[in-house]
Amino acid sequence: MASRRQVKIALAGNPNSGKTSIFNALTGAKQKVANFPGVTVEKRVGYRKFGLYDIIFVDLPGTYSLTAYSLDEKVARDFIINEQPDVIINVIDTANLERSLYLTMQVIEMGVDLVIDLNMWDEAQEAGIEVDTDKLARLLGAPVAKTVANRGQGIDNLLQAAVTLIESDHDDDEEIESETPPEPGRRDRRRGRRGHSRPHHHHRHHRHPPVSYGPNLDDIVKNLADQIETCRGCEFCHNPRWMAIKLLENDPAITGRCFPGWRGNQTLAGSLNESIEHIKATTNEEPEMVITEGRYGYVAGIVREVMKKPQVDRMMASEHIDNVATHRILGYPIFFIIMWLIFQATFKIGQYPMGWIESGVGILQWAALSILPAGMLSDLIVDGIIGGVGAVIVFLPNIVILFLGISILEDSGYMARAAFLMDRLMHLLGLHGKSFIPLLMGFGCSVPAIMSTRTLESQKDRILTILLIPYMSCSAKLPVYILIAGAFFGAAAGNVIFGIYILGILLAVAAAYLFRKTVLRSESIPFVMELPPYRRPTTKSVLIHVWERARIYLKKMGGVILVASIILWALGYFPRKTEYSVDYEARIEQLRTLETEQAEAKAAELEAMKASEEVEYTYIGRLGQALAPVMDPLGFNWRMGVSLVTGFFAKEVVVSSLGVLYQIGEKGEKEAESLMKKLRDPESGLSKLVAFGFMVFVLLYTPCIAAIIAIRREVGWRWMTFTVVFQLALAWLAALVIYQGGRLLGL
């Protein structure tokens, strides 16, 4: 029986080429997300069994080239060099073949096996575009497959083409291994530095025709490659032609990595200098520019041979829509109306499944109370675990609905239009146009948003963008907003939550203007943004995106939220009070013997006083008392103050903390009441004014500890400290103005 074989396939392509849709179609839900080695760029890995192969798929960052100017380009190129995938699937938007083939040329130069995937084939056909795939395959020396990723069409053919290519290379390996060993003293190019067999795709006879840069430059590249072939300094070189191109382009990363000792070779150094000077003298251009122009010329020649486009005498549908969607006046209200509708749906539709889950949590608490004997274990499970985790899990439907809407906007192409609209605003504030992308990511999670600022060339632009990201309400703050708005604002909750998001954006605008005029002065750099055509979102792609976000949320349930809930319960349970200011038990027993309504009311009051005295004696009660001088001017009670402290670890913990803290000291029927009902209870002493101030405080105060660490790692201790102090001060002042100002106005 034939043994199974593990292979690695990487997916490369331009942004908006449908590469991630192809990845999802190939792998389904069998995916995991990590980081590429040494950087914080997200690495998406998927798995699939096909025949006798266990295939690992890696979705490389979307990029237009492999020049390594940006972090994404460097990550993609380093992965190809270091990880050595068996095959690369180059995903191409068929309608934009010429633009996409520039990346293809660079992959071919690297000498890796390639399958060309002409994606969005249906859109090209609808536009009247014809592509001769057989001729394209011959010109590139690579198999060509046609796919429609959003419908799952052509996926099996694409996978079969990749596997067939791997199998043919495996046959080549066996032939090469049977060849006569090299002569003594001559280095075996099939071997690595220490004599180990190199991966099979490095020593096979490459099938791609070399990229032509024009007769004169081709000769220079060939001569230099021949010298590299015989140079003993190129220990890591597996493709002399590619190394010659990189040397001519003066690529320091590749030169330093693959040729640590090349400068010691005077012959090679002299030839390289002569070649560079010759190119400059004959073209009046730097070699890098000449090579780039050569690639574009080669691509243009291929496109003329294989592609036919109709004469377009009318605007495309996307352009008609963009006349309205990106209008300099109408575009902004359209964007805000769309976002308002998403937030309305998040609350209005989400309240139904939220109520079901809330009822389920209540039933679970009652069941635990009825099964478990009274005592510490019962309190831990009911108040700590179920009360804490249950308080957060009820908001899962709202998270799902919000990201369902955002995923639809992203997959349809509208989010690129939103970025285009906001780019104008970015420049008015002195921000780089690229800053909008990290800020937009901030609505999901601050940590990857902070990491993504590495694409900004200017250090001041990076710092300013990082300072503004906490103003964007991350998904972890949404449960807090829904809890408080749902408890106090009823039918207007959706509008209030939307207003909080808008307030964060407006404050970010004000902060950007302030910082740019004071501590971070610099000129903004122009930014060119691609607007992909509008597309119909696919159910599978949208569901995968939503599931990824829901999975992260659920993982927190069993992680930081569960741990925080147990710790918080313990702090509210210990130490146990044994001596009271009065003998509550005796007085309560005496009142209940009277069997009157007045006596029952007095007994209930004494029970509440006893519970309050018990809570004040615990560690959490002492913390609440210590926070009182800071929180009282804002109208916040001690439970709210403690929850804000715990929210420093993760913002969802604010909700779980309130869930635990409002269980502590409660007995009987009140113990199983929903958290919203307890917050609305007049005995809580809270009002709409306090509730709104609390939401604004959560919006503005210090981001979670993971985000703080990310800020320190990206821009240092100084700016991390500034962020913590400034955000805390701003949040406190804003809540103070809201509460005290509202009281002065009689609200």
Secondary structure, DSSP 8 states (H G I E B T S, - for coil): ----EEEEEEEEE-TTSSHHHHHHHHHTT-EEEEE-TTS--EEEEEEEEETTEEEEEEE----S--S-SSHHHHHHHHHHHHH--SEEEEEEEGGGHHHHHHHHHHHHHTT--EEEEEE-HHHHHHTT-EE-HHHHHHHHTS-EEE-BGGGTBTHHHHHHHHHHHHHHHHHHHHHHHTS----TTS--TTB-TTS-B--GGGSS---S------HHHHHHHHHHHHHHHH-TT-TT-S-HHHHHHHHHTT-HHHHHHH-TTGGG-HHHHHHHHHHHHHHHHHHSS-HHHHHHHHHHHHHHHHHHHHEE-----S--HHHHHHHHHT-TTTHHHHHHHHHHHHHHHHHHTTHHHHHHHHHHHHHHHHHHHHHS-SSHHHHIIIIIIIHHHHHHHTTHHHHHHHHHHHHHHHHHTHHHHHHHHHHHHHHHTT--GGGHHHHHHTTT-HHHHHHGGGG-S-HHHHHHHHHHGGGS--TTTHHHHHHHHHHHSGGGHHHHHHHHHHHHHHHHHHHHHHHHHTT-------------------HHHHHHHHHHHHHHHHHHIIIIIHHHHHHHHHHHH-S-----SS-HHHHHHHHHTT--HHHHHHHHHHHHHHHHHHHHHSHHHHHHHHHHHHHGGGT--HHHHHHHHHTTT-THHHHHHHHHHTTTT--GGGGGS-HHHHHHSGGG---HHHHHHHHHHHHHS---HHHHHHHHHHH-HHHHHHHHHHHHHHHHHHHHHHHHHHHHTT-
